């Protein structure tokens, strides 16, 4: 020990001296592409459906309309937000469709739709956003993440339009 060499510690450390890979933090680019943009997409479609579609036809609800729009426009969302390999866009669509179909069905039910489709989805979306944002994910998981954002955005957009009476 007198020769000045530092021996490696027998345990893993996250200090600056270790060569361990660090998980990156949530940056603005990730936050915008995977949290803000899908929520704004849902909010815009939720407002449109609340103003024009629900008023005239009574169906689908704004979150259901935003989910339908996100699935139909999923290739555009994939190439704009995820920017992964072009051949994997269908995985993103499946990721949108899986929780989207659950939300779609949930908004049909009269009981618990606001709790499960609104409050419960918000809690899960916050958890997903704080934990998944630090990793590079496959397109399917980005689709799941964006489906939660679209649902919450559409619900909040519809509430905004309804409450201010546009």
Secondary structure as GFF3:
##gff-version 3
##sequence-region A 1 166
A	DSSP	alpha_helix	28	31	.	.	.	ID=ss1
A	DSSP	pi_helix	32	36	.	.	.	ID=ss2
A	DSSP	alpha_helix	37	48	.	.	.	ID=ss3
A	DSSP	pi_helix	49	53	.	.	.	ID=ss4
A	DSSP	alpha_helix	54	57	.	.	.	ID=ss5
A	DSSP	alpha_helix	62	72	.	.	.	ID=ss6
A	DSSP	alpha_helix	74	77	.	.	.	ID=ss7
A	DSSP	pi_helix	78	82	.	.	.	ID=ss8
A	DSSP	three_ten_helix	86	88	.	.	.	ID=ss9
A	DSSP	alpha_helix	89	108	.	.	.	ID=ss10
A	DSSP	alpha_helix	113	114	.	.	.	ID=ss11
A	DSSP	pi_helix	115	120	.	.	.	ID=ss12
A	DSSP	alpha_helix	121	132	.	.	.	ID=ss13
A	DSSP	alpha_helix	139	164	.	.	.	ID=ss14
###
